[in-house]
Amino acid sequence: MNLTISKKLPVVIVLIAATSVIISGLVAFLQSRHALEAAAFNKLEAIQHTRSSQISSYMHSIHEELITFSHNHMVIDAIK
């Protein structure tokens, strides 16, 4: 098949344009995916820090209650 330059040129331009669109789309997809993964990871780290603080606070309050109960004579007498 012998195509003239007037038929080859539009085909080449369309192929170059399609290739650039595909490459741009792929790059945008990969960057978006990375950004979403980073955001999710940051949210999980924030949740982890919050839960850790909550558990530490709870354990501290239990510890304080135990100290208070250990000095309460009614509790001491009830245990005996």
All heavy atoms as a GROMACS GRO file, in nm:
protein
  620
    1MET      N    1   0.083  -0.117   0.000
    1MET     CA    2   0.000   0.000   0.000
    1MET      C    3   0.088   0.125   0.000
    1MET      O    4   0.169   0.144   0.090
    1MET     CB    5  -0.086  -0.003   0.126
    1MET     CG    6  -0.220   0.050   0.105
    1MET     SD    7  -0.320   0.008   0.248
    1MET     CE    8  -0.412   0.152   0.250
    2ASN      N    9   0.069   0.206  -0.098
    2ASN     CA   10   0.150   0.326  -0.112
    2ASN      C   11   0.064   0.448  -0.082
    2ASN      O   12  -0.019   0.489  -0.162
    2ASN     CB   13   0.206   0.332  -0.254
    2ASN     CG   14   0.316   0.435  -0.267
    2ASN    OD1   15   0.357   0.493  -0.167
    2ASN    ND2   16   0.361   0.456  -0.388
    3LEU      N   17   0.083   0.506   0.039
    3LEU     CA   18   0.006   0.624   0.078
    3LEU      C   19   0.085   0.750   0.047
    3LEU      O   20   0.207   0.754   0.063
    3LEU     CB   21  -0.027   0.620   0.228
    3LEU     CG   22  -0.115   0.505   0.274
    3LEU    CD1   23  -0.127   0.507   0.425
    3LEU    CD2   24  -0.252   0.515   0.211
    4THR      N   25   0.012   0.850   0.011
    4THR     CA   26   0.078   0.978  -0.016
    4THR      C   27   0.102   1.050   0.116
    4THR      O   28   0.045   1.018   0.220
    4THR     CB   29  -0.009   1.065  -0.108
    4THR    OG1   30  -0.131   1.094  -0.043
    4THR    CG2   31  -0.035   0.996  -0.241
    5ILE      N   32   0.188   1.151   0.110
    5ILE     CA   33   0.222   1.228   0.230
    5ILE      C   34   0.099   1.298   0.287
    5ILE      O   35   0.088   1.316   0.408
    5ILE     CB   36   0.336   1.328   0.200
    5ILE    CG1   37   0.390   1.391   0.328
    5ILE    CG2   38   0.288   1.438   0.110
    5ILE    CD1   39   0.479   1.301   0.401
    6SER      N   40   0.006   1.335   0.202
    6SER     CA   41  -0.115   1.403   0.249
    6SER      C   42  -0.206   1.310   0.329
    6SER      O   43  -0.287   1.355   0.410
    6SER     CB   44  -0.193   1.462   0.130
    6SER     OG   45  -0.236   1.359   0.044
    7LYS      N   46  -0.193   1.181   0.311
    7LYS     CA   47  -0.269   1.084   0.390
    7LYS      C   48  -0.190   1.035   0.511
    7LYS      O   49  -0.248   1.001   0.613
    7LYS     CB   50  -0.312   0.966   0.302
    7LYS     CG   51  -0.413   1.005   0.198
    7LYS     CD   52  -0.460   0.886   0.119
    7LYS     CE   53  -0.561   0.933   0.014
    7LYS     NZ   54  -0.610   0.822  -0.066
    8LYS      N   55  -0.059   1.031   0.499
    8LYS     CA   56   0.025   0.985   0.609
    8LYS      C   57   0.034   1.088   0.722
    8LYS      O   58   0.033   1.053   0.840
    8LYS     CB   59   0.167   0.954   0.560
    8LYS     CG   60   0.180   0.833   0.476
    8LYS     CD   61   0.325   0.814   0.433
    8LYS     CE   62   0.340   0.697   0.339
    8LYS     NZ   63   0.479   0.682   0.294
    9LEU      N   64   0.042   1.216   0.685
    9LEU     CA   65   0.062   1.321   0.784
    9LEU      C   66  -0.051   1.330   0.887
    9LEU      O   67  -0.024   1.333   1.007
    9LEU     CB   68   0.082   1.455   0.713
    9LEU     CG   69   0.126   1.571   0.800
    9LEU    CD1   70   0.258   1.539   0.870
    9LEU    CD2   71   0.140   1.697   0.716
   10PRO      N   72  -0.178   1.329   0.847
   10PRO     CA   73  -0.285   1.332   0.949
   10PRO      C   74  -0.284   1.209   1.040
   10PRO      O   75  -0.311   1.219   1.160
   10PRO     CB   76  -0.414   1.338   0.867
   10PRO     CG   77  -0.374   1.389   0.735
   10PRO     CD   78  -0.232   1.344   0.713
   11VAL      N   79  -0.251   1.094   0.984
   11VAL     CA   80  -0.245   0.971   1.064
   11VAL      C   81  -0.134   0.982   1.167
   11VAL      O   82  -0.152   0.947   1.285
   11VAL     CB   83  -0.225   0.847   0.972
   11VAL    CG1   84  -0.197   0.723   1.055
   11VAL    CG2   85  -0.346   0.827   0.883
   12VAL      N   86  -0.019   1.031   1.128
   12VAL     CA   87   0.093   1.047   1.220
   12VAL      C   88   0.059   1.149   1.329
   12VAL      O   89   0.088   1.127   1.447
   12VAL     CB   90   0.221   1.089   1.143
   12VAL    CG1   91   0.330   1.131   1.238
   12VAL    CG2   92   0.267   0.976   1.054
   13ILE      N   93  -0.004   1.259   1.292
   13ILE     CA   94  -0.043   1.362   1.390
   13ILE      C   95  -0.143   1.306   1.490
   13ILE      O   96  -0.132   1.328   1.611
   13ILE     CB   97  -0.098   1.487   1.318
   13ILE    CG1   98   0.016   1.557   1.244
   13ILE    CG2   99  -0.163   1.582   1.418
   13ILE    CD1  100  -0.030   1.671   1.155
   14VAL      N  101  -0.240   1.231   1.443
   14VAL     CA  102  -0.340   1.170   1.532
   14VAL      C  103  -0.272   1.070   1.625
   14VAL      O  104  -0.302   1.065   1.746
   14VAL     CB  105  -0.453   1.105   1.450
   14VAL    CG1  106  -0.539   1.015   1.538
   14VAL    CG2  107  -0.538   1.211   1.383
   15LEU      N  108  -0.181   0.990   1.574
   15LEU     CA  109  -0.111   0.893   1.659
   15LEU      C  110  -0.026   0.963   1.765
   15LEU      O  111  -0.023   0.921   1.881
   15LEU     CB  112  -0.024   0.801   1.574
   15LEU     CG  113  -0.098   0.697   1.490
   15LEU    CD1  114   0.000   0.621   1.401
   15LEU    CD2  115  -0.174   0.602   1.580
   16ILE      N  116   0.042   1.069   1.728
   16ILE     CA  117   0.124   1.144   1.824
   16ILE      C  118   0.034   1.208   1.931
   16ILE      O  119   0.064   1.202   2.050
   16ILE     CB  120   0.209   1.251   1.752
   16ILE    CG1  121   0.318   1.183   1.670
   16ILE    CG2  122   0.270   1.348   1.852
   16ILE    CD1  123   0.397   1.277   1.580
   17ALA      N  124  -0.079   1.265   1.889
   17ALA     CA  125  -0.172   1.326   1.984
   17ALA      C  126  -0.230   1.221   2.078
   17ALA      O  127  -0.239   1.244   2.200
   17ALA     CB  128  -0.282   1.399   1.908
   18ALA      N  129  -0.270   1.107   2.025
   18ALA     CA  130  -0.327   1.001   2.108
   18ALA      C  131  -0.223   0.949   2.207
   18ALA      O  132  -0.255   0.924   2.325
   18ALA     CB  133  -0.378   0.887   2.021
   19THR      N  134  -0.100   0.935   2.162
   19THR     CA  135   0.006   0.888   2.251
   19THR      C  136   0.030   0.988   2.363
   19THR      O  137   0.044   0.949   2.480
   19THR     CB  138   0.137   0.866   2.171
   19THR    OG1  139   0.112   0.772   2.067
   19THR    CG2  140   0.246   0.813   2.260
   20SER      N  141   0.031   1.116   2.332
   20SER     CA  142   0.054   1.216   2.436
   20SER      C  143  -0.062   1.221   2.535
   20SER      O  144  -0.041   1.238   2.655
   20SER     CB  145   0.080   1.353   2.375
   20SER     OG  146  -0.037   1.401   2.309
   21VAL      N  147  -0.184   1.203   2.487
   21VAL     CA  148  -0.301   1.201   2.576
   21VAL      C  149  -0.294   1.080   2.669
   21VAL      O  150  -0.320   1.090   2.790
   21VAL     CB  151  -0.433   1.202   2.495
   21VAL    CG1  152  -0.551   1.167   2.582
   21VAL    CG2  153  -0.452   1.336   2.428
   22ILE      N  154  -0.258   0.966   2.616
   22ILE     CA  155  -0.248   0.844   2.697
   22ILE      C  156  -0.139   0.859   2.802
   22ILE      O  157  -0.159   0.825   2.920
   22ILE     CB  158  -0.224   0.721   2.608
   22ILE    CG1  159  -0.350   0.690   2.527
   22ILE    CG2  160  -0.183   0.600   2.690
   22ILE    CD1  161  -0.331   0.586   2.419
   23ILE      N  162  -0.025   0.911   2.762
   23ILE     CA  163   0.085   0.928   2.858
   23ILE      C  164   0.048   1.030   2.965
   23ILE      O  165   0.071   1.007   3.084
   23ILE     CB  166   0.215   0.968   2.784
   23ILE    CG1  167   0.267   0.851   2.702
   23ILE    CG2  168   0.321   1.016   2.883
   23ILE    CD1  169   0.383   0.885   2.610
   24SER      N  170  -0.015   1.141   2.926
   24SER     CA  171  -0.057   1.242   3.024
   24SER      C  172  -0.160   1.185   3.121
   24SER      O  173  -0.155   1.211   3.242
   24SER     CB  174  -0.117   1.363   2.952
   24SER     OG  175  -0.021   1.425   2.872
   25GLY      N  176  -0.252   1.107   3.068
   25GLY     CA  177  -0.353   1.045   3.154
   25GLY      C  178  -0.292   0.947   3.252
   25GLY      O  179  -0.331   0.942   3.370
   26LEU      N  180  -0.196   0.870   3.206
   26LEU     CA  181  -0.130   0.774   3.293
   26LEU      C  182  -0.052   0.844   3.404
   26LEU      O  183  -0.059   0.804   3.521
   26LEU     CB  184  -0.038   0.684   3.211
   26LEU     CG  185   0.035   0.573   3.287
   26LEU    CD1  186  -0.065   0.476   3.348
   26LEU    CD2  187   0.130   0.499   3.194
   27VAL      N  188   0.020   0.950   3.368
   27VAL     CA  189   0.095   1.025   3.468
   27VAL      C  190   0.000   1.088   3.570
   27VAL      O  191   0.025   1.082   3.692
   27VAL     CB  192   0.183   1.133   3.400
   27VAL    CG1  193   0.239   1.230   3.502
   27VAL    CG2  194   0.296   1.068   3.322
   28ALA      N  195  -0.109   1.146   3.525
   28ALA     CA  196  -0.207   1.206   3.616
   28ALA      C  197  -0.268   1.101   3.708
   28ALA      O  198  -0.286   1.125   3.829
   28ALA     CB  199  -0.316   1.276   3.536
   29PHE      N  200  -0.298   0.985   3.654
   29PHE     CA  201  -0.354   0.876   3.735
   29PHE      C  202  -0.257   0.832   3.844
   29PHE      O  203  -0.294   0.817   3.960
   29PHE     CB  204  -0.389   0.757   3.646
   29PHE     CG  205  -0.425   0.634   3.722
   29PHE    CD1  206  -0.547   0.622   3.785
   29PHE    CD2  207  -0.335   0.528   3.733
   29PHE    CE1  208  -0.581   0.509   3.858
   29PHE    CE2  209  -0.366   0.414   3.804
   29PHE     CZ  210  -0.490   0.404   3.866
   30LEU      N  211  -0.131   0.815   3.807
   30LEU     CA  212  -0.032   0.769   3.904
   30LEU      C  213  -0.008   0.874   4.013
   30LEU      O  214   0.004   0.840   4.131
   30LEU     CB  215   0.100   0.734   3.833
   30LEU     CG  216   0.094   0.612   3.740
   30LEU    CD1  217   0.225   0.597   3.666
   30LEU    CD2  218   0.059   0.487   3.818
   31GLN      N  219  -0.004   1.001   3.975
   31GLN     CA  220   0.014   1.107   4.075
   31GLN      C  221  -0.106   1.117   4.167
   31GLN      O  222  -0.092   1.136   4.287
   31GLN     CB  223   0.040   1.241   4.006
   31GLN     CG  224   0.177   1.251   3.944
   31GLN     CD  225   0.199   1.383   3.871
   31GLN    OE1  226   0.104   1.455   3.841
   31GLN    NE2  227   0.324   1.414   3.844
   32SER      N  228  -0.225   1.104   4.111
   32SER     CA  229  -0.347   1.108   4.193
   32SER      C  230  -0.352   0.992   4.291
   32SER      O  231  -0.387   1.010   4.408
   32SER     CB  232  -0.472   1.105   4.104
   32SER     OG  233  -0.475   1.215   4.019
   33ARG      N  234  -0.315   0.875   4.243
   33ARG     CA  235  -0.316   0.758   4.330
   33ARG      C  236  -0.216   0.775   4.445
   33ARG      O  237  -0.248   0.746   4.560
   33ARG     CB  238  -0.283   0.632   4.251
   33ARG     CG  239  -0.294   0.505   4.337
   33ARG     CD  240  -0.272   0.382   4.258
   33ARG     NE  241  -0.131   0.375   4.217
   33ARG     CZ  242  -0.078   0.275   4.149
   33ARG    NH1  243  -0.153   0.176   4.109
   33ARG    NH2  244   0.050   0.275   4.119
   34HIS      N  245  -0.100   0.827   4.413
   34HIS     CA  246   0.001   0.851   4.517
   34HIS      C  247  -0.049   0.953   4.618
   34HIS      O  248  -0.031   0.936   4.739
   34HIS     CB  249   0.132   0.897   4.454
   34HIS     CG  250   0.238   0.929   4.554
   34HIS    ND1  251   0.301   0.832   4.629
   34HIS    CD2  252   0.290   1.047   4.594
   34HIS    CE1  253   0.388   0.889   4.711
   34HIS    NE2  254   0.383   1.020   4.691
   35ALA      N  255  -0.111   1.059   4.571
   35ALA     CA  256  -0.163   1.163   4.662
   35ALA      C  257  -0.273   1.107   4.752
   35ALA      O  258  -0.277   1.137   4.872
   35ALA     CB  259  -0.215   1.281   4.582
   36LEU      N  260  -0.360   1.025   4.697
   36LEU     CA  261  -0.467   0.965   4.778
   36LEU      C  262  -0.411   0.867   4.882
   36LEU      O  263  -0.458   0.863   4.997
   36LEU     CB  264  -0.568   0.894   4.688
   36LEU     CG  265  -0.657   0.984   4.604
   36LEU    CD1  266  -0.739   0.902   4.505
   36LEU    CD2  267  -0.748   1.067   4.693
   37GLU      N  268  -0.311   0.790   4.844
   37GLU     CA  269  -0.249   0.698   4.939
   37GLU      C  270  -0.181   0.775   5.052
   37GLU      O  271  -0.191   0.736   5.168
   37GLU     CB  272  -0.148   0.608   4.868
   37GLU     CG  273  -0.211   0.500   4.783
   37GLU     CD  274  -0.108   0.421   4.704
   37GLU    OE1  275   0.012   0.456   4.704
   37GLU    OE2  276  -0.149   0.321   4.640
   38ALA      N  277  -0.114   0.883   5.019
   38ALA     CA  278  -0.047   0.964   5.121
   38ALA      C  279  -0.149   1.027   5.215
   38ALA      O  280  -0.128   1.029   5.337
   38ALA     CB  281   0.038   1.073   5.055
   39ALA      N  282  -0.260   1.076   5.160
   39ALA     CA  283  -0.364   1.135   5.245
   39ALA      C  284  -0.425   1.030   5.338
   39ALA      O  285  -0.448   1.057   5.457
   39ALA     CB  286  -0.473   1.198   5.157
   40ALA      N  287  -0.452   0.912   5.286
   40ALA     CA  288  -0.508   0.805   5.369
   40ALA      C  289  -0.409   0.766   5.479
   40ALA      O  290  -0.449   0.743   5.594
   40ALA     CB  291  -0.543   0.684   5.282
   41PHE      N  292  -0.282   0.756   5.445
   41PHE     CA  293  -0.181   0.720   5.544
   41PHE      C  294  -0.173   0.827   5.653
   41PHE      O  295  -0.164   0.794   5.772
   41PHE     CB  296  -0.045   0.704   5.476
   41PHE     CG  297   0.064   0.657   5.568
   41PHE    CD1  298   0.070   0.525   5.608
   41PHE    CD2  299   0.160   0.744   5.615
   41PHE    CE1  300   0.168   0.480   5.692
   41PHE    CE2  301   0.259   0.702   5.700
   41PHE     CZ  302   0.264   0.569   5.739
   42ASN      N  303  -0.179   0.954   5.615
   42ASN     CA  304  -0.176   1.062   5.714
   42ASN      C  305  -0.297   1.057   5.806
   42ASN      O  306  -0.286   1.082   5.927
   42ASN     CB  307  -0.167   1.198   5.644
   42ASN     CG  308  -0.033   1.222   5.580
   42ASN    OD1  309   0.067   1.159   5.617
   42ASN    ND2  310  -0.029   1.310   5.482
   43LYS      N  311  -0.413   1.026   5.750
   43LYS     CA  312  -0.534   1.014   5.833
   43LYS      C  313  -0.520   0.898   5.932
   43LYS      O  314  -0.558   0.909   6.048
   43LYS     CB  315  -0.657   0.993   5.747
   43LYS     CG  316  -0.704   1.118   5.678
   43LYS     CD  317  -0.829   1.091   5.596
   43LYS     CE  318  -0.873   1.214   5.524
   43LYS     NZ  319  -0.995   1.191   5.443
   44LEU      N  320  -0.465   0.786   5.885
   44LEU     CA  321  -0.446   0.672   5.974
   44LEU      C  322  -0.346   0.703   6.085
   44LEU      O  323  -0.367   0.661   6.200
   44LEU     CB  324  -0.399   0.550   5.894
   44LEU     CG  325  -0.505   0.485   5.806
   44LEU    CD1  326  -0.442   0.376   5.720
   44LEU    CD2  327  -0.618   0.428   5.890
   45GLU      N  328  -0.242   0.777   6.053
   45GLU     CA  329  -0.146   0.817   6.156
   45GLU      C  330  -0.211   0.907   6.259
   45GLU      O  331  -0.186   0.894   6.380
   45GLU     CB  332  -0.026   0.888   6.094
   45GLU     CG  333   0.076   0.796   6.034
   45GLU     CD  334   0.198   0.871   5.986
   45GLU    OE1  335   0.186   0.987   5.941
   45GLU    OE2  336   0.308   0.813   5.994
   46ALA      N  337  -0.297   0.999   6.214
   46ALA     CA  338  -0.367   1.088   6.307
   46ALA      C  339  -0.461   1.009   6.398
   46ALA      O  340  -0.468   1.034   6.519
   46ALA     CB  341  -0.445   1.194   6.229
   47ILE      N  342  -0.531   0.912   6.340
   47ILE     CA  343  -0.621   0.828   6.420
   47ILE      C  344  -0.541   0.747   6.521
   47ILE      O  345  -0.580   0.734   6.637
   47ILE     CB  346  -0.704   0.736   6.328
   47ILE    CG1  347  -0.805   0.818   6.250
   47ILE    CG2  348  -0.774   0.627   6.408
   47ILE    CD1  349  -0.876   0.742   6.141
   48GLN      N  350  -0.427   0.695   6.479
   48GLN     CA  351  -0.342   0.617   6.569
   48GLN      C  352  -0.296   0.704   6.687
   48GLN      O  353  -0.300   0.660   6.802
   48GLN     CB  354  -0.221   0.564   6.494
   48GLN     CG  355  -0.124   0.487   6.582
   48GLN     CD  356   0.005   0.452   6.508
   48GLN    OE1  357   0.036   0.509   6.404
   48GLN    NE2  358   0.078   0.358   6.563
   49HIS      N  359  -0.254   0.826   6.658
   49HIS     CA  360  -0.209   0.916   6.765
   49HIS      C  361  -0.324   0.948   6.861
   49HIS      O  362  -0.305   0.947   6.983
   49HIS     CB  363  -0.152   1.044   6.704
   49HIS     CG  364  -0.109   1.144   6.807
   49HIS    ND1  365   0.002   1.124   6.887
   49HIS    CD2  366  -0.161   1.263   6.843
   49HIS    CE1  367   0.015   1.226   6.968
   49HIS    NE2  368  -0.082   1.313   6.943
   50THR      N  369  -0.441   0.976   6.806
   50THR     CA  370  -0.558   1.007   6.889
   50THR      C  371  -0.595   0.890   6.978
   50THR      O  372  -0.618   0.907   7.099
   50THR     CB  373  -0.677   1.045   6.800
   50THR    OG1  374  -0.641   1.157   6.719
   50THR    CG2  375  -0.799   1.080   6.883
   51ARG      N  376  -0.600   0.770   6.921
   51ARG     CA  377  -0.636   0.652   7.000
   51ARG      C  378  -0.532   0.624   7.108
   51ARG      O  379  -0.565   0.586   7.219
   51ARG     CB  380  -0.651   0.529   6.909
   51ARG     CG  381  -0.760   0.542   6.807
   51ARG     CD  382  -0.896   0.551   6.873
   51ARG     NE  383  -0.995   0.609   6.785
   51ARG     CZ  384  -1.089   0.542   6.723
   51ARG    NH1  385  -1.100   0.414   6.742
   51ARG    NH2  386  -1.174   0.605   6.646
   52SER      N  387  -0.407   0.643   7.075
   52SER     CA  388  -0.301   0.622   7.172
   52SER      C  389  -0.315   0.718   7.289
   52SER      O  390  -0.302   0.680   7.406
   52SER     CB  391  -0.165   0.641   7.104
   52SER     OG  392  -0.062   0.631   7.198
   53SER      N  393  -0.346   0.844   7.258
   53SER     CA  394  -0.366   0.943   7.364
   53SER      C  395  -0.488   0.908   7.450
   53SER      O  396  -0.484   0.922   7.572
   53SER     CB  397  -0.385   1.082   7.303
   53SER     OG  398  -0.270   1.124   7.237
   54GLN      N  399  -0.593   0.863   7.386
   54GLN     CA  400  -0.714   0.826   7.461
   54GLN      C  401  -0.687   0.708   7.554
   54GLN      O  402  -0.732   0.708   7.669
   54GLN     CB  403  -0.828   0.790   7.364
   54GLN     CG  404  -0.885   0.908   7.290
   54GLN     CD  405  -0.985   0.865   7.184
   54GLN    OE1  406  -0.989   0.750   7.142
   54GLN    NE2  407  -1.066   0.961   7.140
   55ILE      N  408  -0.616   0.608   7.505
   55ILE     CA  409  -0.586   0.491   7.589
   55ILE      C  410  -0.495   0.532   7.705
   55ILE      O  411  -0.516   0.488   7.818
   55ILE     CB  412  -0.522   0.379   7.504
   55ILE    CG1  413  -0.629   0.321   7.410
   55ILE    CG2  414  -0.463   0.271   7.591
   55ILE    CD1  415  -0.575   0.225   7.307
   56SER      N  416  -0.396   0.615   7.679
   56SER     CA  417  -0.307   0.661   7.786
   56SER      C  418  -0.384   0.739   7.890
   56SER      O  419  -0.363   0.720   8.012
   56SER     CB  420  -0.196   0.749   7.729
   56SER     OG  421  -0.110   0.675   7.648
   57SER      N  422  -0.474   0.825   7.847
   57SER     CA  423  -0.555   0.902   7.940
   57SER      C  424  -0.645   0.810   8.022
   57SER      O  425  -0.659   0.829   8.145
   57SER     CB  426  -0.641   1.002   7.862
   57SER     OG  427  -0.727   1.072   7.948
   58TYR      N  428  -0.705   0.712   7.959
   58TYR     CA  429  -0.790   0.616   8.030
   58TYR      C  430  -0.710   0.538   8.134
   58TYR      O  431  -0.754   0.522   8.249
   58TYR     CB  432  -0.857   0.522   7.931
   58TYR     CG  433  -0.940   0.415   7.996
   58TYR    CD1  434  -1.060   0.446   8.056
   58TYR    CD2  435  -0.896   0.283   8.000
   58TYR    CE1  436  -1.137   0.348   8.117
   58TYR    CE2  437  -0.970   0.184   8.060
   58TYR     CZ  438  -1.090   0.217   8.118
   58TYR     OH  439  -1.164   0.120   8.180
   59MET      N  440  -0.594   0.490   8.095
   59MET     CA  441  -0.511   0.414   8.188
   59MET      C  442  -0.467   0.502   8.306
   59MET      O  443  -0.462   0.455   8.420
   59MET     CB  444  -0.389   0.355   8.117
   59MET     CG  445  -0.425   0.254   8.009
   59MET     SD  446  -0.522   0.117   8.072
   59MET     CE  447  -0.392   0.018   8.141
   60HIS      N  448  -0.437   0.627   8.279
   60HIS     CA  449  -0.398   0.719   8.386
   60HIS      C  450  -0.514   0.741   8.483
   60HIS      O  451  -0.495   0.742   8.606
   60HIS     CB  452  -0.351   0.852   8.328
   60HIS     CG  453  -0.309   0.951   8.431
   60HIS    ND1  454  -0.191   0.939   8.502
   60HIS    CD2  455  -0.369   1.063   8.477
   60HIS    CE1  456  -0.181   1.039   8.586
   60HIS    NE2  457  -0.287   1.117   8.573
   61SER      N  458  -0.635   0.756   8.429
   61SER     CA  459  -0.750   0.777   8.517
   61SER      C  460  -0.778   0.652   8.602
   61SER      O  461  -0.812   0.663   8.720
   61SER     CB  462  -0.874   0.816   8.437
   61SER     OG  463  -0.918   0.709   8.357
   62ILE      N  464  -0.762   0.534   8.545
   62ILE     CA  465  -0.779   0.410   8.622
   62ILE      C  466  -0.674   0.402   8.732
   62ILE      O  467  -0.704   0.366   8.847
   62ILE     CB  468  -0.769   0.286   8.529
   62ILE    CG1  469  -0.884   0.285   8.429
   62ILE    CG2  470  -0.764   0.157   8.609
   62ILE    CD1  471  -1.020   0.268   8.491
   63HIS      N  472  -0.552   0.440   8.699
   63HIS     CA  473  -0.444   0.439   8.798
   63HIS      C  474  -0.476   0.534   8.913
   63HIS      O  475  -0.458   0.500   9.031
   63HIS     CB  476  -0.312   0.477   8.730
   63HIS     CG  477  -0.195   0.474   8.822
   63HIS    ND1  478  -0.146   0.588   8.882
   63HIS    CD2  479  -0.118   0.371   8.865
   63HIS    CE1  480  -0.043   0.555   8.958
   63HIS    NE2  481  -0.023   0.424   8.949
   64GLU      N  482  -0.525   0.653   8.881
   64GLU     CA  483  -0.561   0.750   8.984
   64GLU      C  484  -0.676   0.699   9.071
   64GLU      O  485  -0.676   0.719   9.193
   64GLU     CB  486  -0.598   0.885   8.920
   64GLU     CG  487  -0.483   0.957   8.854
   64GLU     CD  488  -0.374   0.995   8.953
   64GLU    OE1  489  -0.406   1.039   9.065
   64GLU    OE2  490  -0.256   0.979   8.918
   65GLU      N  491  -0.773   0.634   9.009
   65GLU     CA  492  -0.884   0.576   9.087
   65GLU      C  493  -0.834   0.468   9.182
   65GLU      O  494  -0.879   0.460   9.297
   65GLU     CB  495  -0.990   0.518   8.993
   65GLU     CG  496  -1.074   0.621   8.924
   65GLU     CD  497  -1.177   0.558   8.832
   65GLU    OE1  498  -1.202   0.436   8.841
   65GLU    OE2  499  -1.232   0.633   8.750
   66LEU      N  500  -0.743   0.384   9.136
   66LEU     CA  501  -0.689   0.279   9.222
   66LEU      C  502  -0.614   0.339   9.342
   66LEU      O  503  -0.625   0.288   9.454
   66LEU     CB  504  -0.596   0.188   9.143
   66LEU     CG  505  -0.665   0.093   9.046
   66LEU    CD1  506  -0.561   0.020   8.962
   66LEU    CD2  507  -0.753  -0.005   9.121
   67ILE      N  508  -0.540   0.444   9.317
   67ILE     CA  509  -0.470   0.511   9.428
   67ILE      C  510  -0.572   0.568   9.526
   67ILE      O  511  -0.556   0.552   9.648
   67ILE     CB  512  -0.376   0.622   9.374
   67ILE    CG1  513  -0.259   0.558   9.300
   67ILE    CG2  514  -0.327   0.711   9.488
   67ILE    CD1  515  -0.170   0.658   9.230
   68THR      N  516  -0.676   0.631   9.474
   68THR     CA  517  -0.780   0.687   9.562
   68THR      C  518  -0.847   0.577   9.642
   68THR      O  519  -0.867   0.590   9.764
   68THR     CB  520  -0.884   0.762   9.478
   68THR    OG1  521  -0.819   0.866   9.404
   68THR    CG2  522  -0.991   0.824   9.566
   69PHE      N  523  -0.885   0.468   9.579
   69PHE     CA  524  -0.951   0.358   9.650
   69PHE      C  525  -0.857   0.292   9.751
   69PHE      O  526  -0.902   0.246   9.856
   69PHE     CB  527  -1.001   0.252   9.551
   69PHE     CG  528  -1.119   0.296   9.470
   69PHE    CD1  529  -1.136   0.249   9.341
   69PHE    CD2  530  -1.214   0.382   9.522
   69PHE    CE1  531  -1.245   0.287   9.265
   69PHE    CE2  532  -1.324   0.422   9.448
   69PHE     CZ  533  -1.339   0.375   9.319
   70SER      N  534  -0.728   0.289   9.721
   70SER     CA  535  -0.636   0.224   9.814
   70SER      C  536  -0.619   0.304   9.943
   70SER      O  537  -0.578   0.248  10.045
   70SER     CB  538  -0.500   0.202   9.748
   70SER     OG  539  -0.433   0.325   9.729
   71HIS      N  540  -0.653   0.431   9.941
   71HIS     CA  541  -0.644   0.514  10.062
   71HIS      C  542  -0.779   0.529  10.132
   71HIS      O  543  -0.785   0.586  10.241
   71HIS     CB  544  -0.590   0.653  10.026
   71HIS     CG  545  -0.447   0.650   9.984
   71HIS    ND1  546  -0.408   0.649   9.854
   71HIS    CD2  547  -0.332   0.646  10.056
   71HIS    CE1  548  -0.277   0.646   9.846
   71HIS    NE2  549  -0.228   0.642   9.969
   72ASN      N  550  -0.885   0.480  10.073
   72ASN     CA  551  -1.018   0.491  10.130
   72ASN      C  552  -1.038   0.378  10.232
   72ASN      O  553  -1.029   0.261  10.199
   72ASN     CB  554  -1.122   0.482  10.018
   72ASN     CG  555  -1.262   0.511  10.066
   72ASN    OD1  556  -1.296   0.485  10.180
   72ASN    ND2  557  -1.343   0.563   9.976
   73HIS      N  558  -1.065   0.415  10.356
   73HIS     CA  559  -1.078   0.316  10.462
   73HIS      C  560  -1.201   0.226  10.442
   73HIS      O  561  -1.198   0.108  10.482
   73HIS     CB  562  -1.086   0.385  10.600
   73HIS     CG  563  -0.957   0.450  10.636
   73HIS    ND1  564  -0.842   0.380  10.663
   73HIS    CD2  565  -0.922   0.582  10.647
   73HIS    CE1  566  -0.744   0.463  10.691
   73HIS    NE2  567  -0.790   0.588  10.680
   74MET      N  568  -1.306   0.278  10.382
   74MET     CA  569  -1.423   0.192  10.357
   74MET      C  570  -1.390   0.081  10.260
   74MET      O  571  -1.432  -0.033  10.276
   74MET     CB  572  -1.540   0.277  10.304
   74MET     CG  573  -1.597   0.373  10.409
   74MET     SD  574  -1.727   0.476  10.345
   74MET     CE  575  -1.850   0.357  10.301
   75VAL      N  576  -1.311   0.112  10.160
   75VAL     CA  577  -1.271   0.011  10.061
   75VAL      C  578  -1.177  -0.090  10.126
   75VAL      O  579  -1.190  -0.210  10.105
   75VAL     CB  580  -1.206   0.079   9.939
   75VAL    CG1  581  -1.148  -0.027   9.844
   75VAL    CG2  582  -1.303   0.169   9.867
   76ILE      N  583  -1.084  -0.039  10.206
   76ILE     CA  584  -0.990  -0.129  10.275
   76ILE      C  585  -1.065  -0.224  10.366
   76ILE      O  586  -1.038  -0.344  10.366
   76ILE     CB  587  -0.885  -0.046  10.351
   76ILE    CG1  588  -0.798   0.032  10.254
   76ILE    CG2  589  -0.799  -0.137  10.439
   76ILE    CD1  590  -0.707   0.135  10.321
   77ASP      N  591  -1.163  -0.172  10.441
   77ASP     CA  592  -1.242  -0.259  10.530
   77ASP      C  593  -1.327  -0.357  10.451
   77ASP      O  594  -1.346  -0.471  10.495
   77ASP     CB  595  -1.332  -0.174  10.621
   77ASP     CG  596  -1.251  -0.095  10.723
   77ASP    OD1  597  -1.134  -0.134  10.750
   77ASP    OD2  598  -1.303   0.006  10.776
   78ALA      N  599  -1.378  -0.317  10.337
   78ALA     CA  600  -1.463  -0.406  10.255
   78ALA      C  601  -1.381  -0.521  10.198
   78ALA      O  602  -1.432  -0.631  10.180
   78ALA     CB  603  -1.528  -0.327  10.145
   79ILE      N  604  -1.254  -0.497  10.170
   79ILE     CA  605  -1.169  -0.600  10.113
   79ILE      C  606  -1.134  -0.705  10.218
   79ILE      O  607  -1.122  -0.824  10.189
   79ILE     CB  608  -1.043  -0.538  10.051
   79ILE    CG1  609  -1.080  -0.455   9.929
   79ILE    CG2  610  -0.943  -0.646  10.010
   79ILE    CD1  611  -0.966  -0.379   9.869
   80LYS      N  612  -1.121  -0.664  10.343
   80LYS     CA  613  -1.080  -0.756  10.450
   80LYS      C  614  -1.183  -0.860  10.479
   80LYS      O  615  -1.287  -0.879  10.470
   80LYS     CB  616  -1.048  -0.678  10.578
   80LYS     CG  617  -0.924  -0.596  10.565
   80LYS     CD  618  -0.895  -0.526  10.695
   80LYS     CE  619  -0.775  -0.437  10.680
   80LYS     NZ  620  -0.745  -0.363  10.801
   0.00000   0.00000   0.00000
